Amino acid sequence: MNAAQLLAGQREIHGADLSGLSLGDHLTGDGGPYVFRECDLTGADLAGASLVEASFEKCVLERADFRRADLDGARFSGGGGAGLRFANAELVDAAFTDVDLSGARFELALLTDVAFTGCRMIGAVLSACRGTGYRFDGSNLTLADLTGCSLRGLHLRGVRFDDANLSGCDFTKAVFEECRMIGARIVETVFTKADLRGADLGEVDDTRLRSLRGAVVSPDQAAMILAARGLSVY
């Protein structure tokens, strides 16, 4: 059965094997939002598809191609898979909850008011994305590339930035709560008035210390930084 037959007249698709199919031309904005439940979309081509307010619930999405798709208001919950592509997609008010986004690529995607909650985003690429107000809660961004991203004023809870590339990011007035930044690259990163008291900074060498200029740290963090330089605080 081809894509047209599988999707004909359907807005709720449950348990379908759509792996490897070219679906973009068969997904239109007429007739209300699509709902995909427990579908296999491995390697599916959804490039340019109209998926406004669509739902993807516990779907296998490994290597799925959402480039240039209109995903405004879309909801992804559970499932996922490595290597998703969202370059140049529209993702205003979209939400990802407990989704595996390892290695996902969001270059030039519009990420205005997008929420990533409890997501596995190891090695994800968000550099050069557009928009502001995207936020991360309880997500793992180890080895992710966020070069140049703006996270001004965000309250970041339970986020792991270990070994991530945060070069050129703007964390002005951001608050870190139970976060980790061990080994993160912070060249030309802005931390003006950022509250880092809830962050595990790992080892802070002189280069990293200069990048943290303007941030707020705790007395314990300050003592550790000074101790690494042979100074004691009493």
JOCORRA-V754643 format. One record per residue. RES is the residue in one letter. PHI is phi as a letter, one per 20 degrees, with the letter a starting at -180 (999 if undefined). OMEGA is omega in radians with two decimals (NA if undefined). BURIAL is I if it has 24 or more other ideal C-beta (glycine too) atoms within 12 Angstrom, else O. Layout:
res=RES phi=PHI omega=OMEGA burial=BURIAL
res=RES phi=PHI omega=OMEGA burial=BURIAL
This chain:
res=M phi=999 omega=-3.11 burial=O
res=N phi=e omega=-3.07 burial=O
res=A phi=f omega=-3.12 burial=I
res=A phi=f omega=3.14 burial=O
res=Q phi=f omega=-3.12 burial=O
res=L phi=f omega=-3.03 burial=I
res=L phi=d omega=-3.04 burial=I
res=A phi=g omega=3.06 burial=O
res=G phi=m omega=-3.09 burial=O
res=Q phi=d omega=3.00 burial=I
res=R phi=d omega=3.07 burial=O
res=E phi=d omega=-3.08 burial=O
res=I phi=d omega=-3.03 burial=I
res=H phi=c omega=3.01 burial=O
res=G phi=m omega=-3.09 burial=O
res=A phi=e omega=3.03 burial=I
res=D phi=e omega=-3.13 burial=O
res=L phi=d omega=-3.05 burial=I
res=S phi=f omega=3.06 burial=O
res=G phi=m omega=-3.10 burial=O
res=L phi=e omega=3.04 burial=I
res=S phi=e omega=-2.99 burial=I
res=L phi=d omega=-2.98 burial=I
res=G phi=g omega=-3.08 burial=I
res=D phi=f omega=-3.08 burial=O
res=H phi=d omega=-3.13 burial=I
res=L phi=d omega=-3.07 burial=I
res=T phi=d omega=-3.12 burial=I
res=G phi=e omega=-3.11 burial=O
res=D phi=e omega=3.01 burial=O
res=G phi=n omega=3.09 burial=O
res=G phi=n omega=-3.05 burial=O
res=P phi=f omega=3.06 burial=I
res=Y phi=e omega=3.02 burial=I
res=V phi=c omega=3.08 burial=I
res=F phi=d omega=-3.13 burial=I
res=R phi=d omega=3.06 burial=I
res=E phi=l omega=3.09 burial=O
res=C phi=e omega=3.06 burial=I
res=D phi=d omega=-3.14 burial=I
res=L phi=d omega=3.14 burial=I
res=T phi=g omega=3.09 burial=I
res=G phi=m omega=-3.13 burial=I
res=A phi=f omega=3.13 burial=I
res=D phi=d omega=3.09 burial=I
res=L phi=d omega=-3.09 burial=I
res=A phi=g omega=3.09 burial=I
res=G phi=m omega=-3.08 burial=I
res=A phi=f omega=3.04 burial=I
res=S phi=e omega=-3.05 burial=I
res=L phi=c omega=3.13 burial=I
res=V phi=f omega=3.13 burial=I
res=E phi=l omega=3.08 burial=I
res=A phi=f omega=3.08 burial=I
res=S phi=c omega=3.05 burial=I
res=F phi=c omega=-3.03 burial=I
res=E phi=d omega=3.10 burial=I
res=K phi=l omega=3.13 burial=I
res=C phi=e omega=3.00 burial=I
res=V phi=e omega=-3.01 burial=I
res=L phi=c omega=-3.08 burial=I
res=E phi=g omega=3.12 burial=I
res=R phi=m omega=3.09 burial=I
res=A phi=f omega=-3.04 burial=I
res=D phi=d omega=3.10 burial=I
res=F phi=d omega=-3.11 burial=I
res=R phi=g omega=3.11 burial=I
res=R phi=m omega=3.12 burial=I
res=A phi=f omega=3.05 burial=I
res=D phi=e omega=-3.08 burial=I
res=L phi=d omega=3.12 burial=I
res=D phi=g omega=3.12 burial=I
res=G phi=m omega=-3.13 burial=I
res=A phi=f omega=3.14 burial=I
res=R phi=c omega=3.05 burial=I
res=F phi=d omega=3.14 burial=I
res=S phi=c omega=-3.11 burial=I
res=G phi=m omega=3.08 burial=I
res=G phi=m omega=-3.09 burial=I
res=G phi=o omega=-3.12 burial=I
res=G phi=q omega=-3.05 burial=I
res=A phi=f omega=2.93 burial=I
res=G phi=n omega=3.06 burial=I
res=L phi=f omega=-3.14 burial=I
res=R phi=c omega=3.14 burial=I
res=F phi=c omega=-3.09 burial=I
res=A phi=g omega=3.11 burial=I
res=N phi=m omega=3.09 burial=I
res=A phi=f omega=3.06 burial=I
res=E phi=e omega=-3.05 burial=I
res=L phi=c omega=3.14 burial=I
res=V phi=f omega=3.11 burial=I
res=D phi=m omega=3.07 burial=O
res=A phi=e omega=-3.13 burial=I
res=A phi=b omega=3.07 burial=I
res=F phi=c omega=-3.11 burial=I
res=T phi=c omega=3.12 burial=I
res=D phi=l omega=-3.11 burial=I
res=V phi=d omega=3.03 burial=I
res=D phi=e omega=3.13 burial=I
res=L phi=d omega=-3.13 burial=I
res=S phi=g omega=3.11 burial=I
res=G phi=m omega=3.12 burial=I
res=A phi=f omega=-3.10 burial=I
res=R phi=d omega=-3.08 burial=I
res=F phi=d omega=-3.08 burial=I
res=E phi=g omega=3.09 burial=I
res=L phi=m omega=3.04 burial=O
res=A phi=f omega=3.09 burial=I
res=L phi=e omega=-3.03 burial=I
res=L phi=d omega=3.14 burial=I
res=T phi=e omega=3.10 burial=O
res=D phi=l omega=3.08 burial=O
res=V phi=e omega=-3.13 burial=I
res=A phi=d omega=3.02 burial=I
res=F phi=d omega=-3.07 burial=I
res=T phi=c omega=3.10 burial=I
res=G phi=m omega=-3.06 burial=I
res=C phi=e omega=3.05 burial=I
res=R phi=e omega=-3.01 burial=I
res=M phi=c omega=-3.12 burial=I
res=I phi=f omega=3.11 burial=I
res=G phi=m omega=3.11 burial=I
res=A phi=f omega=-3.14 burial=I
res=V phi=d omega=3.11 burial=I
res=L phi=d omega=3.13 burial=I
res=S phi=f omega=3.10 burial=I
res=A phi=m omega=3.05 burial=O
res=C phi=f omega=-3.11 burial=I
res=R phi=d omega=3.08 burial=I
res=G phi=n omega=3.13 burial=I
res=T phi=c omega=3.08 burial=O
res=G phi=n omega=3.05 burial=I
res=Y phi=f omega=-3.02 burial=I
res=R phi=b omega=-3.09 burial=I
res=F phi=c omega=3.03 burial=I
res=D phi=c omega=3.07 burial=I
res=G phi=l omega=-3.08 burial=I
res=S phi=d omega=-3.10 burial=I
res=N phi=d omega=3.14 burial=I
res=L phi=d omega=3.07 burial=I
res=T phi=g omega=3.11 burial=I
res=L phi=m omega=3.12 burial=I
res=A phi=f omega=3.09 burial=I
res=D phi=d omega=3.12 burial=I
res=L phi=d omega=-3.06 burial=I
res=T phi=g omega=3.06 burial=I
res=G phi=m omega=-3.12 burial=I
res=C phi=f omega=3.08 burial=I
res=S phi=d omega=3.09 burial=I
res=L phi=c omega=-3.11 burial=I
res=R phi=g omega=3.00 burial=O
res=G phi=m omega=-3.11 burial=O
res=L phi=f omega=2.97 burial=I
res=H phi=d omega=-3.07 burial=O
res=L phi=e omega=-3.07 burial=I
res=R phi=d omega=3.02 burial=O
res=G phi=l omega=-3.11 burial=I
res=V phi=d omega=3.08 burial=I
res=R phi=d omega=3.07 burial=I
res=F phi=d omega=-3.08 burial=I
res=D phi=g omega=3.09 burial=I
res=D phi=l omega=3.08 burial=O
res=A phi=e omega=3.06 burial=I
res=N phi=e omega=3.14 burial=I
res=L phi=d omega=-3.11 burial=I
res=S phi=g omega=3.09 burial=O
res=G phi=m omega=3.10 burial=O
res=C phi=f omega=3.10 burial=I
res=D phi=d omega=3.11 burial=I
res=F phi=d omega=-3.12 burial=I
res=T phi=g omega=3.09 burial=O
res=K phi=m omega=3.05 burial=O
res=A phi=f omega=3.12 burial=I
res=V phi=d omega=-3.14 burial=I
res=F phi=d omega=3.13 burial=I
res=E phi=c omega=-3.14 burial=O
res=E phi=l omega=3.13 burial=O
res=C phi=d omega=3.07 burial=I
res=R phi=c omega=3.12 burial=I
res=M phi=c omega=-3.07 burial=I
res=I phi=f omega=3.10 burial=O
res=G phi=m omega=-3.12 burial=O
res=A phi=f omega=3.09 burial=I
res=R phi=e omega=-3.06 burial=I
res=I phi=c omega=3.10 burial=I
res=V phi=f omega=-3.14 burial=O
res=E phi=l omega=3.05 burial=O
res=T phi=e omega=-3.07 burial=I
res=V phi=d omega=3.12 burial=I
res=F phi=c omega=-3.09 burial=I
res=T phi=g omega=3.13 burial=O
res=K phi=l omega=3.04 burial=O
res=A phi=f omega=3.14 burial=I
res=D phi=e omega=-3.09 burial=I
res=L phi=e omega=-3.08 burial=I
res=R phi=f omega=3.12 burial=O
res=G phi=d omega=-3.12 burial=I
res=A phi=d omega=2.97 burial=I
res=D phi=e omega=-3.05 burial=I
res=L phi=e omega=-3.06 burial=I
res=G phi=m omega=3.12 burial=I
res=E phi=f omega=-3.12 burial=O
res=V phi=d omega=3.09 burial=I
res=D phi=e omega=-3.05 burial=O
res=D phi=f omega=3.13 burial=O
res=T phi=f omega=3.12 burial=O
res=R phi=f omega=-3.13 burial=I
res=L phi=f omega=3.10 burial=I
res=R phi=f omega=-3.13 burial=O
res=S phi=f omega=-3.12 burial=I
res=L phi=e omega=-3.12 burial=I
res=R phi=g omega=3.10 burial=O
res=G phi=n omega=-3.13 burial=O
res=A phi=e omega=3.07 burial=I
res=V phi=d omega=3.09 burial=I
res=V phi=c omega=-3.13 burial=I
res=S phi=e omega=3.05 burial=O
res=P phi=g omega=3.12 burial=O
res=D phi=f omega=3.10 burial=O
res=Q phi=f omega=3.13 burial=I
res=A phi=f omega=3.14 burial=O
res=A phi=f omega=3.12 burial=O
res=M phi=f omega=3.13 burial=O
res=I phi=f omega=-3.14 burial=I
res=L phi=f omega=3.14 burial=O
res=A phi=f omega=3.12 burial=O
res=A phi=f omega=3.12 burial=O
res=R phi=d omega=3.06 burial=O
res=G phi=n omega=-3.14 burial=O
res=L phi=d omega=3.12 burial=O
res=S phi=d omega=3.10 burial=O
res=V phi=d omega=3.13 burial=O
res=Y phi=d omega=NA burial=O
